[in-house]
Amino acid sequence: MPILETIVCQTMKGKEARFERMVKARVELSKRQTGCLNSWHGISNSDQYLYLIQTAYQNLEEFHVIKKLIEDTLDVKDGGLESCLSGPPLLGLFEIDESALELKK
């Protein structure tokens, strides 16, 4: 069953540009992996420091494989997203129906 990872987090003032570059790198790396169905991020329209990051994976095993890849490649180079956060992120993993991933035409 597909898994949706959802992260809601807030950056420290002055670290927004660096954080966004780091997020974009992780989104793009995730998207290139076969176990990733899609990945994206958004910035709140009412708070420039509040981010939503979501990634859909084929299953829980692929989630673990891709997270390990990100940890071993990007986190070791840039210190990980946590280095730019103003507090702990809100994280969630959700089982979703495959039909939720179909785009309406």
C-alpha positions in Angstrom: 0.0 0.0 0.0 1.3 3.5 -0.8 2.7 5.6 2.0 2.5 9.4 2.3 5.1 11.1 4.4 4.0 14.6 5.6 6.3 17.0 7.3 5.3 20.4 8.7 8.1 22.5 10.0 9.3 26.0 10.6 12.7 27.5 9.6 14.7 29.8 11.7 14.7 33.4 10.6 17.5 34.0 8.1 17.8 30.4 7.1 14.8 30.3 4.7 16.9 30.3 1.4 19.3 27.6 2.6 16.4 25.5 3.9 14.5 25.8 0.6 17.6 24.7 -1.4 18.0 21.7 1.0 14.4 20.8 0.6 14.5 21.0 -3.2 17.6 18.8 -3.3 15.8 16.2 -1.2 12.6 16.4 -3.2 14.5 15.9 -6.5 16.7 13.1 -5.2 13.5 11.3 -3.9 11.7 11.8 -7.2 14.6 10.1 -9.1 14.2 6.9 -7.0 12.0 4.1 -8.4 10.2 3.7 -5.0 9.1 7.3 -4.9 5.7 8.0 -6.5 6.0 11.8 -6.2 7.4 14.5 -3.9 6.7 18.2 -3.4 6.9 21.0 -1.0 5.0 24.2 -0.3 5.5 27.4 1.7 2.6 28.8 3.8 0.9 31.9 2.3 0.6 33.4 5.7 4.0 32.5 7.3 7.1 32.6 5.1 8.9 30.3 7.6 6.3 27.5 7.6 6.9 24.6 5.2 4.9 21.5 4.1 6.9 18.7 2.6 5.2 15.6 1.3 6.5 12.4 -0.5 4.5 9.5 -1.6 6.3 6.1 -1.6 5.2 2.7 -3.2 5.4 1.1 0.3 7.0 1.4 3.7 10.1 -0.5 2.6 10.8 2.0 -0.2 10.3 4.8 2.4 13.1 3.3 4.5 15.4 2.8 1.5 15.0 6.4 0.2 15.3 8.0 3.6 18.5 6.0 4.2 19.8 7.2 0.8 19.1 10.9 1.7 20.7 10.4 5.1 23.8 8.9 3.6 24.2 11.4 0.8 22.7 14.8 1.6 22.5 14.9 5.4 26.2 14.1 5.8 27.1 17.0 3.4 24.7 19.7 4.7 23.9 18.7 8.3 20.3 17.8 7.5 17.1 19.8 7.5 17.0 19.9 11.3 20.0 22.3 11.3 17.7 25.1 9.9 14.6 24.4 12.0 13.3 26.6 14.8 11.8 23.7 16.6 10.8 20.0 16.2 8.9 19.2 13.0 5.5 17.6 12.9 5.9 14.3 11.1 3.4 11.7 9.9 3.3 8.6 7.8 -0.1 7.7 6.3 -1.3 4.7 4.3 -3.2 6.0 1.3 -5.3 4.4 -1.3 -3.7 4.3 -4.8 -6.7 6.2 -6.2 -5.6 9.2 -4.2 -2.5 9.5 -6.4 -4.5 9.8 -9.6 -4.7 13.2 -11.1 -8.1 14.6 -12.1 -8.3 15.7 -15.7 
